[in-house]
């Protein structure tokens, strides 16, 4: 695993930050290049409808054995 550091000031003025918060704003940006795995349905829906790669972990639970 690795951590990608993003300075929060880069997202403080973003429209998505104002509407959904800092964490979701950063995840939306990271989703431009990375798959996001989450259990947060509203976030997953926003990512999916914006054409970004996302996996809602709750949808994967039946396949987890």
N, C-alpha and C positions, 0 to 999 in steps of 0.2 A: 504494500500500500504506500501511497505517497500523498502528500498534502500540497495543494496548490494555494499559495498565499495571494490574496487579492486585497489591496488596501480599501477599506470601506468608503473612504472619501471618493473613490472613483464611481460609486453608485449612489451617492447621497442625493444627487440631483435628478436621477433617472425617474421617469414617470412611473415605471413599475415599482420602484422603491416607495414612492409616495402612496401608491394604492395597495401594495401587498407586503411591504416590509423589506428590510435589508437582505435577509437570508434568501427569500424568493427572488429578489433582484439579482443577486449573485448567482444563484442556481440557473436562472434564465440565461445569463451571460455564459456560464460554463457549459450549458447545454448546446451552445453553438458548435462545440467541438467534442463533447463528451456525452455518453449515455448517463442519464440521471435515473437512479432507482429510488423510489419513495413510496410511502404509504399515505401521503398527503394527496387526497383525490383532487381538491381544487388546483393544487400546483401541477399535478399530472395532467389534468385537463387543459390548463393554460399552455403547458409545454406541447402537448399533443396537437392542439388546435393551431399552434404557431409553427408546426412542422418540425419540431425538435424531437430527438430520440429520447423516449422515456419509457420506463417500465414501472407499473404500479405493483409493488410487491404483493399486495393483497390478491391480485389477479394470478400471481404465480404460486400461491400457497397450495392449491390442489395438486400441483405437480411436485411438491417438495417431499413426497414419499410418506 
